Amino acid sequence: MNLTDLLFEQSDDFIGVYQTDVERFTRVNRAGARMLGFASEQAFLDNPIWSRSLPTPPQTNEQRTALINEIVHAGQYEHETELNRQDGTRFWGRVVITAVNEDKSTLLVRLINQGRLRQAEHELEQSVQRYEAVFTNATIGIIVSNQQGKIVSVNRLAKQLFGYPNDELIGQSIDVLVPTQVSEYHERLRQSFNANPQVRAMGHNRDLHARRKDGSVFPVEVSLSYFRLDDDLHAVAYIIDITFKKEAEQQLLAHRDRIERLNADLEQKVADRTHALMNTLEQLEQSKDELAKALTDERQLGELKSRFVSMASHEFRTPLTTVLTSATLIEKYPGSDQQDKRLKHLERIRSSVNHLNDILEEFLSVGRLEEGRIEPNPVQVDITRLIGDTIADLQGMRKAGQTIQSHIQCIVPVWVDPSLLRKVLVNLLSNAIKYSKADSVVTVRADCTDNRLTITVTDQGIGISADDQKHLFERFFRAKNVVNIPGTGLGLHIVARYVDLMGGTLDLQSELNQGTTVTITLPYENLTVD
């Protein structure tokens, strides 16, 4: 076999030799025959229809002859279309036909399967659509500006807040949204942010105001994050209109002043209006409790919003930047010999999309828990198999040298909810792997005794401080020593809720740099029938 024959047969694409004088293929490589649904080259050549047809949409004999004449005249033909295989299935392909000899009686036909590229383009389009849905429908105003301070993206609520319809803000300086009297100060702050970008809230201990299109100003709370695209720094501002909050604060102050004046008047009338004074004081005490509760609720809500904004800006930024960067790089590899580079970036896109899906799934799980839409559904479960399958699914997460050891003492099946229990195990094992170093050991122990299932997950990781353990099961809370490790702060909150739904208990023991042990205990009924 000479070099030409070797290259002919080693190609994964359809490659065929078509003779124009007889209008039929005289040779087809094995991969090409299989691509069109034939078992061999000879099976393809023996087919009177397929051996005469060029890989194009169905044509009459006259149309085929006209196309052949066109190719012979032009020397080359290239087209992308959707084609049928012999079994009727369809795929997208790119057809390249070249006249190869002097009298142009021989055509070299190459057909490249574009199915995987089409699928990747579809997945990329879906990823972009999900990003646009989150960005557009956010319940806070979001504005993105480049390093020069030019606005490049604005979501729907931000347009409403500032009174700019359509895309009027795009391309304008971010300074148009700042009150005139502080524009110079804002310019210095922007330059300082560009020099040292950080995720943070603006205006600590100061009142911030923004300017609408009509020149009016309103009080706001602003948080900043950032990302880099093609080495260009982009700042992201999350804006909340706090007009109603400020009005409520003023009303609270006015109400307090009124109470103080009332107390002063009542003190002067204490001698002759003791009974009336007691009733009034009781009403004031009730009002004070209500106001204190409202203030506490507002403070907790503000803290949750701040945690969410900080977490979302950090967790969404990296995968979205990866998607945009990889999508840009794919455009730079158009050649068929660069498929390996395209596949590498497509894999990065898929990984980032899966990461975003995991984050959104945690948000949805919290929502379903808060709405009471999750109920345990116990069935008969083989604990040894469930734990073994879960460990197998997580092998790909392990760092170099990490091992997961299991010690199961559950002989007979037990009645528990396998879905909730698996989610608890996945979360605990994922944390153990993520927060442990390479060459460490994660241990899973399970024991079924006295109608109680006890599962313990132990790692040799970075541990958790005693102060952080007090808040570990709160929504969006993250320990101080993991701020640089990706995470939403929802995992252990969800675990605790799932364990509670199953009627169990959860215990966590940890020391900094000494590892962590989490123990869950679940009641179950052994309903095995002999």
C-alpha positions, 0 to 999 in steps of 0.5 A: 500500500503506497502513501496515497492509499494509506492516507485515503484509508486512514481518514475519518472523513468520506473520501471517494473517487468519482468518474465524470465520464460514467457518472459514478464512484469507482472508489470509496474509503471504508470510513466514508462507506460507514458514514453513509450507512454501508458495511463496506466499500463494495456494498456502497459501489454495488448500490446503483443509486448511491454509487452514482449520486454525489453527496448532495441533497436529492437530485434528478439525473439532469440536475446531477449532470449539470452539477458535474459540468459546473464542477468540471468548469470551476475546478472545485465545489464546496457546500454545507447541507443536511444529508441522509444516510442509507437508513434514513437518519440525517446529519450535517456535512460539508462537501468538498469536490475537486477536479484532480486530473488535467481533463477533469474527468476524475473528481475527488469527493470529500464529506466531513461530518459536522454533527459534533460541531453543530451540537457544540454550537447548539449547546453554546447558544443555550448557554448564552441564552441562560446567561442572558435570562439570568442577567436580563431578569435579575431583580436588581439593576446590573450595569457592566462597563469596560476599563475606560468607563464606557457602558457595554451592557445594561439589564432591564431593571437598570434601564427602568431605574435610570429612565433610559429606554432601549439601549441609550446607555450603551457606549455612554460613560458611567459618569452620566449616572453619577450626581454632578457634584461628585463626578470628579470624586467618582472618576478617582474612585474608578481609576483606583478600582481599575488599579486594584479591582476587588469584589466589594460594596461601595460607599461604606458609612456614606449615603450614595445617590445616583442620577436619572436621565431627567437629572433627578437623584435617588438613594442607592446601594451599590456592590461591585465585582469584575471580570476580564475578557481578552485582558480587558477589565470589566466592572460590574455594578449591582444597584438597588434603589433604597428610596423606600428604605430611606423613607421608612427610616425617616418615618421610624425617626419621626415615630420615635420623636413622637413617642418621646414627646408623648412620654414627656406629656404623660409624665406631667399628667401621671397624678390624675391619669395613671390608668390612661398612662399604663394603657399607653405605655403598654401600647408603646411597648408593643409598638417598640417590639414590632419596630425592633422585629421589623428592623431585625428582619430588615437587617437579616434581609440586607445581609442575605442580599449582600451574601447572595450578590457577593456569592453570585458575582464570584461564582458566575464570573469564572464559568461565564468568562470561560464560556466567552473566552472559549467561544472567541477562541473557537472562531480562531480555529476554522481549519479541519486540522485544528479540531483537537483545539476546538474540542479542548475549548468545547470541553471547557464550555461544557464544564462551565455550563455544568458548573452553572447548572450545579449552582442553579440546582442548589438555588432551586433546591433551597427554593423547593425546601422553603416552599415545602415542596420536598417530602421524603419517599422511603423505599427499600435501599441497599446501603452498601450499593448506594454508598458504593455507587456514590463513591464511584460517581465522585472518583473524577473529582479526586485530586492526585493521590486522594483515596476514598475508603468505605467501611459498611456494616449494613447487611440487610436493606433498610427503608429510607429515601435514596434520593435525599440520602444520595444528595446528602452523601454527594455533598459531604463527600464533595466537600471532603474531597474539595477541602482536602489536599492531594494524597489524603484519605477520605473515609466513609463508615456506615452502621445499621443498628437498632433501626438507626442508620449512622453514616460518618464522613471523615477527611484530613482537610483544612478544617473549620474554626469554632467561630465559623461552626456556629454559622455553618448551616446558614444560607450563603455562609462560607468559612473564613478559610475557604473564601478563595475556593469556589462554593455557594455556601448552600451545601451544608444548609441543604444537607441539614434540611434534608436530614431534618426532613428524614427525621434524623440528626446531624453532628459536625466535629472539626479543628483547623488543619486537622480535618472534619468529621460529619455524622448523620443518624437516620431512623429506619424501619427494617421491612424485609420480607423473608 
